[in-house]
Amino acid sequence: MLRRPPDPAAIEAEVDHVRSLGIVALRARWRLMFGAMPPPGLTKDIIGRMIAYRIQEEAFGGLDRETIKLLDRLARGKPDELSRRLKTGTVLVREYQGQRHTVTVVPDGFVWQDTTFSSLSTIARAITGTAWNGPRFFGLRVAGEKGADKVAGSSPPATHSSKRGRSSVRASRQAPPSQGPKHG
């Protein structure tokens, strides 16, 4: 049997209807769609959004395989390639042993001292002379995260927390002489 293509206007009307439902009606609709009651902690807004997504998914299709794999990696806390998180033009600054090091993100890697490197770890090794996890050295990964390496006998760089809970791109081990004491 041939399936008719979905009518976008009808799908939009159904999603609009879902938005107008109360919590009791949303829970009943959830039960019909998913075969069980929604988890008790879900808000009316979240239940409505998940139902609307399912309506659209059934009509137009779901996510492609690559997107599903990416979301799965992110949900499991697996670090994605740094280039996906850092946009071209981002500047990373790290002070190490009184010397400031600046790295610029470019489409094919990272530029430090007018040379392009494919890895932050290679740059961190060149700066310190020891094996460092590059993202951690530059304050992009905090201690305790999976894959965060620590050199024996060294302390991790100080990081500044941002409002979103991620470490700041700018991290330094010591405050430059012109600045006051470091608080953190």
KEBA-61959 format. One record per atom (N, C-alpha, C, O): residue in three letters; x, y, z negated. Coordinates in steps of 0.05 Angstrom, whole numbers, padded with zeros to 5 digits, always signed. Example, Ala and Ser with C-alpha at 12.3 -4.5 7.8 and 13.67 -1.06 7.14 Angstrom:
<recs>
ala+00264-00114-00156 ala+00246-00090-00156 ala+00264-00066-00156 ala+00285-00066-00169 ser+00257-00045-00142 ser+00273-00021-00143 ser+00258+00001-00157 ser+00268+00023-00161 
</recs>
This chain:
<recs>
met+00016-00023+00000 met+00000+00000+00000 met+00018+00025+00000 met+00036+00027-00016 leu+00012+00044+00018 leu+00027+00068+00019 leu+00019+00087-00003 leu-00005+00090-00009 arg+00039+00100-00014 arg+00033+00119-00035 arg+00032+00147-00023 arg+00050+00155-00008 arg+00012+00162-00030 arg+00009+00189-00020 arg+00029+00207-00034 arg+00035+00204-00058 pro+00040+00227-00019 pro+00058+00245-00032 pro+00043+00262-00054 pro+00019+00267-00051 pro+00057+00269-00075 pro+00044+00283-00097 pro+00036+00311-00088 pro+00048+00324-00071 asp+00014+00321-00099 asp+00004+00348-00094 asp+00016+00366-00116 asp+00007+00365-00139 pro+00035+00383-00108 pro+00048+00400-00129 pro+00028+00417-00144 pro+00031+00422-00168 ala+00007+00427-00131 ala-00013+00444-00145 ala-00028+00427-00166 ala-00033+00437-00187 ala-00034+00402-00159 ala-00048+00385-00179 ala-00030+00379-00202 ala-00039+00378-00225 ile-00004+00374-00197 ile+00015+00368-00219 ile+00017+00393-00237 ile+00018+00391-00261 glu+00019+00416-00224 glu+00022+00441-00240 glu-00003+00445-00257 glu-00001+00454-00280 ala-00027+00439-00246 ala-00052+00442-00261 ala-00052+00423-00285 ala-00061+00430-00307 glu-00042+00399-00280 glu-00042+00379-00302 glu-00023+00387-00324 glu-00029+00384-00348 val+00000+00398-00317 val+00020+00408-00336 val+00008+00431-00352 val+00011+00433-00376 asp-00005+00449-00338 asp-00018+00472-00351 asp-00039+00462-00371 asp-00042+00474-00393 his-00054+00441-00363 his-00074+00430-00382 his-00061+00419-00407 his-00071+00423-00429 val-00038+00406-00403 val-00024+00394-00426 val-00016+00417-00445 val-00017+00414-00470 arg-00007+00440-00435 arg+00001+00462-00451 arg-00022+00473-00468 arg-00018+00484-00490 ser-00047+00469-00459 ser-00070+00479-00473 ser-00080+00460-00495 ser-00098+00468-00511 leu-00070+00436-00496 leu-00080+00416-00515 leu-00070+00421-00543 leu-00048+00432-00548 gly-00086+00414-00562 gly-00079+00415-00591 gly-00062+00391-00598 gly-00058+00372-00582 ile-00051+00390-00622 ile-00033+00369-00630 ile-00046+00342-00630 ile-00034+00322-00623 val-00072+00340-00639 val-00086+00314-00639 val-00089+00303-00611 val-00084+00280-00606 ala-00097+00320-00592 ala-00100+00312-00565 ala-00074+00304-00552 ala-00072+00286-00536 leu-00052+00319-00559 leu-00026+00313-00549 leu-00016+00286-00559 leu-00005+00270-00543 arg-00021+00280-00584 arg-00013+00254-00594 arg-00029+00231-00581 arg-00017+00210-00575 ala-00054+00236-00575 ala-00070+00215-00561 ala-00060+00211-00533 ala-00058+00189-00523 arg-00053+00233-00519 arg-00042+00232-00492 arg-00015+00217-00492 arg-00010+00201-00474 trp+00001+00223-00512 trp+00027+00210-00515 trp+00023+00180-00517 trp+00036+00164-00504 arg+00004+00172-00534 arg-00001+00143-00538 arg-00009+00130-00512 arg-00001+00107-00506 leu-00025+00143-00495 leu-00033+00132-00469 leu-00009+00130-00450 leu-00006+00110-00436 met+00008+00150-00451 met+00031+00150-00432 met+00054+00132-00440 met+00066+00118-00424 phe+00060+00131-00467 phe+00083+00117-00476 phe+00077+00091-00491 phe+00095+00076-00497 gly+00051+00086-00496 gly+00043+00061-00509 gly+00048+00060-00539 gly+00046+00038-00551 ala+00054+00082-00551 ala+00057+00083-00580 ala+00053+00112-00589 ala+00052+00130-00573 met+00050+00116-00615 met+00047+00143-00626 met+00074+00157-00624 met+00095+00144-00626 pro+00073+00184-00621 pro+00099+00198-00621 pro+00112+00198-00649 pro+00098+00195-00669 pro+00138+00200-00650 pro+00151+00201-00676 pro+00139+00224-00692 pro+00133+00245-00681 pro+00136+00220-00718 pro+00123+00241-00735 pro+00137+00268-00736 pro+00124+00288-00741 gly+00163+00268-00732 gly+00177+00294-00734 gly+00175+00312-00710 gly+00185+00334-00710 leu+00163+00302-00688 leu+00162+00318-00664 leu+00141+00340-00666 leu+00119+00335-00675 thr+00148+00364-00658 thr+00130+00387-00659 thr+00111+00386-00635 thr+00115+00371-00616 lys+00089+00401-00637 lys+00070+00404-00615 lys+00084+00411-00589 lys+00079+00400-00568 asp+00103+00431-00591 asp+00117+00440-00567 asp+00134+00418-00555 asp+00133+00414-00530 ile+00148+00403-00571 ile+00165+00381-00560 ile+00148+00359-00548 ile+00154+00349-00526 ile+00126+00352-00561 ile+00109+00331-00550 ile+00098+00340-00523 ile+00098+00325-00504 gly+00088+00365-00522 gly+00078+00375-00497 gly+00099+00376-00475 gly+00093+00369-00452 arg+00123+00384-00481 arg+00144+00385-00461 arg+00151+00357-00451 arg+00156+00353-00427 met+00152+00337-00469 met+00159+00310-00461 met+00137+00298-00444 met+00143+00283-00425 ile+00112+00304-00450 ile+00090+00294-00434 ile+00091+00307-00406 ile+00088+00294-00386 ala+00096+00333-00405 ala+00098+00348-00380 ala+00121+00337-00363 ala+00118+00333-00339 tyr+00143+00331-00376 tyr+00165+00320-00361 tyr+00158+00293-00349 tyr+00164+00287-00326 arg+00145+00276-00365 arg+00137+00249-00355 arg+00118+00251-00332 arg+00120+00236-00312 ile+00099+00270-00333 ile+00080+00274-00311 ile+00095+00281-00285 ile+00090+00270-00264 gln+00114+00300-00288 gln+00130+00308-00264 gln+00148+00286-00255 gln+00152+00283-00231 glu+00159+00271-00273 glu+00177+00249-00266 glu+00162+00228-00250 glu+00172+00217-00230 glu+00138+00221-00260 glu+00122+00201-00245 glu+00113+00211-00218 glu+00111+00195-00199 ala+00109+00237-00215 ala+00100+00247-00190 ala+00123+00251-00170 ala+00121+00244-00146 phe+00145+00263-00179 phe+00166+00271-00161 phe+00191+00254-00163 phe+00210+00257-00147 gly+00193+00236-00183 gly+00217+00220-00187 gly+00233+00230-00210 gly+00231+00253-00218 gly+00251+00213-00220 gly+00267+00220-00243 gly+00294+00231-00235 gly+00298+00239-00212 leu+00312+00230-00254 leu+00339+00241-00249 leu+00355+00221-00232 leu+00350+00197-00232 asp+00375+00232-00217 asp+00392+00215-00201 asp+00411+00200-00220 asp+00415+00208-00243 arg+00423+00179-00210 arg+00441+00162-00225 arg+00464+00177-00238 arg+00471+00172-00261 glu+00477+00195-00223 glu+00500+00210-00233 glu+00492+00228-00257 glu+00507+00230-00276 thr+00469+00241-00255 thr+00460+00258-00277 thr+00453+00241-00302 thr+00460+00249-00324 ile+00441+00218-00298 ile+00436+00200-00320 ile+00462+00192-00334 ile+00463+00192-00359 lys+00482+00185-00319 lys+00508+00177-00330 lys+00520+00200-00346 lys+00531+00196-00368 leu+00519+00224-00335 leu+00530+00248-00348 leu+00516+00252-00375 leu+00529+00257-00395 leu+00489+00252-00374 leu+00474+00257-00399 leu+00480+00235-00419 leu+00481+00240-00443 asp+00483+00210-00410 asp+00489+00188-00429 asp+00516+00192-00442 asp+00519+00188-00466 arg+00536+00200-00426 arg+00563+00205-00438 arg+00561+00228-00458 arg+00573+00226-00480 leu+00547+00249-00452 leu+00545+00271-00470 leu+00530+00263-00495 leu+00537+00272-00517 ala+00509+00247-00493 ala+00493+00239-00516 ala+00510+00221-00534 ala+00506+00221-00559 arg+00528+00206-00523 arg+00545+00188-00539 arg+00570+00203-00550 arg+00586+00191-00564 gly+00572+00229-00544 gly+00594+00245-00554 gly+00620+00241-00539 gly+00641+00248-00549 lys+00618+00229-00515 lys+00643+00225-00500 lys+00650+00251-00487 lys+00633+00265-00475 pro+00675+00259-00490 pro+00683+00285-00478 pro+00682+00283-00447 pro+00690+00263-00435 asp+00671+00303-00436 asp+00670+00305-00407 asp+00695+00319-00397 asp+00711+00329-00414 glu+00700+00319-00371 glu+00724+00332-00362 glu+00723+00361-00371 glu+00703+00374-00370 leu+00746+00371-00380 leu+00748+00398-00390 leu+00740+00418-00369 leu+00729+00439-00375 ser+00746+00412-00344 ser+00740+00431-00322 ser+00710+00435-00320 ser+00701+00456-00310 arg+00693+00416-00329 arg+00664+00421-00328 arg+00655+00440-00351 arg+00635+00454-00348 arg+00671+00440-00373 arg+00663+00458-00395 arg+00675+00485-00392 arg+00664+00505-00402 leu+00699+00487-00380 leu+00712+00513-00377 leu+00709+00523-00349 leu+00716+00510-00329 lys+00700+00548-00346 lys+00696+00560-00320 lys+00722+00572-00310 lys+00738+00581-00326 thr+00725+00572-00284 thr+00748+00585-00272 thr+00750+00614-00281 thr+00730+00628-00282 gly+00774+00622-00289 gly+00778+00649-00299 gly+00779+00651-00329 gly+00788+00671-00340 thr+00771+00629-00343 thr+00773+00629-00372 thr+00802+00631-00380 thr+00819+00617-00369 val+00808+00647-00400 val+00836+00650-00410 val+00837+00638-00438 val+00822+00645-00456 leu+00856+00620-00441 leu+00861+00608-00467 leu+00887+00621-00479 leu+00907+00623-00465 val+00886+00628-00504 val+00909+00641-00517 val+00916+00625-00542 val+00899+00618-00558 arg+00941+00619-00544 arg+00951+00604-00568 arg+00978+00615-00576 arg+00996+00618-00560 glu+00980+00622-00601 glu+01005+00631-00611 glu+01019+00607-00625 glu+01007+00593-00641 tyr+01044+00603-00618 tyr+01059+00580-00629 tyr+01087+00590-00636 tyr+01101+00600-00618 gln+01095+00587-00660 gln+01121+00595-00670 gln+01127+00624-00662 gln+01149+00630-00653 gly+01107+00642-00666 gly+01111+00670-00661 gly+01110+00679-00632 gly+01113+00703-00626 gln+01105+00660-00614 gln+01104+00667-00586 gln+01076+00662-00576 gln+01064+00641-00580 arg+01065+00682-00561 arg+01038+00679-00551 arg+01039+00666-00523 arg+01055+00673-00506 his+01022+00645-00520 his+01020+00630-00494 his+00992+00634-00483 his+00972+00630-00496 thr+00991+00642-00458 thr+00966+00647-00444 thr+00963+00628-00421 thr+00980+00626-00404 val+00940+00614-00420 val+00934+00595-00399 val+00908+00604-00386 val+00888+00610-00400 thr+00907+00604-00359 thr+00883+00612-00344 thr+00872+00588-00330 thr+00887+00573-00317 val+00846+00583-00332 val+00833+00561-00319 val+00829+00569-00289 val+00818+00590-00283 val+00839+00551-00272 val+00836+00555-00243 val+00821+00531-00231 val+00820+00510-00245 pro+00811+00532-00207 pro+00796+00510-00196 pro+00811+00483-00196 pro+00798+00462-00200 asp+00837+00483-00193 asp+00852+00458-00192 asp+00868+00452-00217 asp+00886+00435-00216 gly+00862+00465-00239 gly+00876+00460-00264 gly+00879+00484-00282 gly+00860+00498-00287 phe+00904+00487-00292 phe+00909+00508-00312 phe+00936+00521-00305 phe+00955+00508-00299 val+00936+00548-00305 val+00961+00563-00298 val+00974+00572-00324 val+00961+00586-00340 trp+00999+00565-00328 trp+01015+00575-00350 trp+01043+00582-00339 trp+01055+00566-00325 gln+01052+00605-00345 gln+01078+00615-00336 gln+01081+00612-00306 gln+01101+00603-00296 asp+01060+00621-00291 asp+01060+00621-00262 asp+01062+00593-00249 asp+01069+00591-00226 thr+01056+00572-00264 thr+01056+00545-00254 thr+01029+00532-00260 thr+01018+00535-00281 thr+01019+00517-00240 thr+00993+00504-00244 thr+00998+00476-00254 thr+01013+00460-00243 phe+00983+00469-00275 phe+00984+00442-00287 phe+00957+00430-00286 phe+00936+00444-00286 ser+00956+00403-00283 ser+00930+00390-00282 ser+00919+00383-00310 ser+00896+00376-00313 ser+00936+00387-00330 ser+00929+00378-00357 ser+00938+00399-00378 ser+00960+00409-00377 leu+00920+00405-00397 leu+00928+00422-00420 leu+00948+00408-00438 leu+00965+00421-00450 ser+00947+00381-00439 ser+00965+00366-00456 ser+00994+00369-00445 ser+01013+00370-00461 thr+00997+00371-00419 thr+01024+00375-00408 thr+01035+00402-00416 thr+01058+00404-00423 ile+01018+00422-00416 ile+01026+00449-00424 ile+01033+00449-00454 ile+01053+00460-00462 ala+01016+00437-00470 ala+01021+00436-00499 ala+01047+00422-00505 ala+01062+00430-00523 arg+01053+00401-00490 arg+01078+00386-00494 arg+01102+00404-00487 arg+01123+00403-00500 ala+01099+00419-00465 ala+01121+00437-00456 ala+01126+00459-00477 ala+01148+00467-00481 ile+01104+00469-00489 ile+01107+00490-00509 ile+01119+00480-00535 ile+01137+00493-00546 thr+01110+00457-00544 thr+01119+00447-00571 thr+01142+00427-00570 thr+01156+00424-00590 gly+01145+00414-00547 gly+01166+00393-00546 gly+01157+00367-00558 gly+01173+00348-00560 thr+01132+00365-00566 thr+01121+00340-00578 thr+01094+00334-00565 thr+01082+00351-00551 ala+01085+00310-00569 ala+01059+00301-00557 ala+01036+00313-00572 ala+01033+00309-00596 trp+01020+00329-00558 trp+00996+00342-00570 trp+00973+00336-00552 trp+00976+00333-00528 asn+00949+00334-00563 asn+00925+00334-00547 asn+00921+00363-00538 asn+00917+00380-00555 gly+00922+00368-00512 gly+00920+00395-00502 gly+00895+00411-00511 gly+00897+00433-00521 pro+00871+00399-00508 pro+00847+00413-00517 pro+00848+00420-00547 pro+00839+00441-00555 arg+00859+00402-00563 arg+00861+00407-00591 arg+00882+00429-00597 arg+00877+00447-00613 phe+00904+00428-00583 phe+00925+00449-00587 phe+00914+00477-00581 phe+00921+00496-00595 phe+00897+00479-00561 phe+00886+00505-00553 phe+00860+00511-00568 phe+00846+00530-00561 gly+00853+00495-00587 gly+00829+00501-00604 gly+00803+00494-00591 gly+00782+00504-00600 leu+00803+00477-00571 leu+00778+00469-00558 leu+00766+00444-00571 leu+00743+00437-00565 arg+00781+00431-00587 arg+00772+00406-00601 arg+00781+00409-00629 arg+00803+00417-00635 val+00763+00401-00648 val+00770+00404-00676 val+00779+00377-00687 val+00773+00356-00676 ala+00793+00378-00710 ala+00802+00353-00722 ala+00778+00336-00729 ala+00757+00346-00737 gly+00781+00310-00726 gly+00760+00291-00732 gly+00744+00283-00708 gly+00730+00263-00709 glu+00745+00299-00686 glu+00731+00290-00662 glu+00746+00267-00650 glu+00770+00264-00652 lys+00731+00249-00638 lys+00743+00226-00625 lys+00763+00235-00604 lys+00757+00252-00588 gly+00786+00223-00604 gly+00806+00230-00585 gly+00824+00254-00593 gly+00842+00261-00578 ala+00819+00266-00616 ala+00835+00289-00624 ala+00861+00278-00637 ala+00860+00266-00658 asp+00883+00282-00623 asp+00909+00272-00633 asp+00921+00292-00652 asp+00917+00316-00649 lys+00937+00282-00670 lys+00951+00300-00689 lys+00980+00290-00690 lys+00985+00267-00693 val+00998+00309-00687 val+01026+00303-00689 val+01033+00300-00718 val+01026+00317-00734 ala+01048+00279-00725 ala+01055+00274-00753 ala+01071+00298-00763 ala+01090+00307-00751 gly+01063+00307-00787 gly+01078+00329-00800 gly+01070+00356-00790 gly+01082+00376-00799 ser+01052+00359-00772 ser+01044+00385-00763 ser+01015+00391-00771 ser+01000+00372-00775 ser+01009+00416-00773 ser+00982+00423-00780 ser+00967+00431-00755 ser+00979+00441-00736 pro+00941+00427-00754 pro+00925+00434-00731 pro+00923+00464-00728 pro+00926+00478-00748 pro+00918+00474-00704 pro+00915+00503-00701 pro+00890+00512-00715 pro+00870+00498-00716 ala+00891+00536-00726 ala+00867+00547-00739 ala+00847+00555-00717 ala+00856+00565-00696 thr+00822+00550-00721 thr+00802+00557-00701 thr+00781+00575-00714 thr+00777+00575-00738 his+00769+00591-00697 his+00748+00609-00706 his+00721+00597-00697 his+00718+00592-00673 ser+00702+00593-00714 ser+00677+00582-00707 ser+00660+00603-00693 ser+00660+00626-00701 ser+00646+00595-00672 ser+00628+00612-00658 ser+00600+00606-00668 ser+00596+00588-00683 lys+00580+00622-00659 lys+00553+00618-00668 lys+00542+00591-00659 lys+00523+00581-00671 arg+00553+00580-00638 arg+00542+00555-00628 arg+00556+00530-00639 arg+00550+00508-00631 gly+00573+00534-00658 gly+00586+00511-00671 gly+00610+00500-00657 gly+00621+00480-00665 arg+00618+00513-00635 arg+00642+00504-00621 arg+00665+00521-00629 arg+00662+00545-00637 ser+00689+00510-00628 ser+00712+00526-00635 ser+00717+00548-00614 ser+00709+00544-00591 ser+00729+00569-00622 ser+00735+00591-00604 ser+00756+00582-00584 ser+00773+00565-00590 val+00755+00594-00561 val+00776+00589-00541 val+00802+00600-00551 val+00823+00589-00545 arg+00801+00622-00565 arg+00825+00634-00576 arg+00831+00623-00603 arg+00815+00626-00622 ala+00853+00610-00606 ala+00861+00599-00632 ala+00890+00606-00636 ala+00906+00605-00617 ser+00897+00611-00660 ser+00926+00617-00666 ser+00934+00604-00692 ser+00917+00601-00710 arg+00959+00598-00694 arg+00969+00585-00718 arg+00976+00606-00739 arg+00973+00602-00763 gln+00986+00629-00729 gln+00993+00651-00747 gln+00981+00676-00735 gln+00978+00678-00711 ala+00975+00695-00753 ala+00966+00721-00743 ala+00991+00736-00732 ala+01012+00734-00744 pro+00988+00751-00710 pro+01010+00767-00700 pro+01018+00787-00722 pro+01002+00794-00739 pro+01043+00796-00722 pro+01053+00813-00743 pro+01036+00839-00746 pro+01034+00850-00768 ser+01024+00848-00724 ser+01009+00873-00726 ser+00982+00869-00739 ser+00969+00889-00747 gln+00973+00845-00743 gln+00947+00840-00755 gln+00950+00834-00785 gln+00972+00827-00794 gly+00929+00837-00799 gly+00929+00831-00828 gly+00930+00801-00833 gly+00934+00785-00814 pro+00926+00793-00858 pro+00926+00764-00864 pro+00903+00749-00850 pro+00882+00761-00845 lys+00908+00724-00844 lys+00889+00708-00830 lys+00869+00697-00850 lys+00876+00685-00870 his+00843+00700-00844 his+00821+00689-00861 his+00808+00668-00845 his+00804+00672-00821 gly+00800+00646-00856 gly+00787+00626-00839 gly+00776+00604-00853 gly+00764+00587-00841 
</recs>
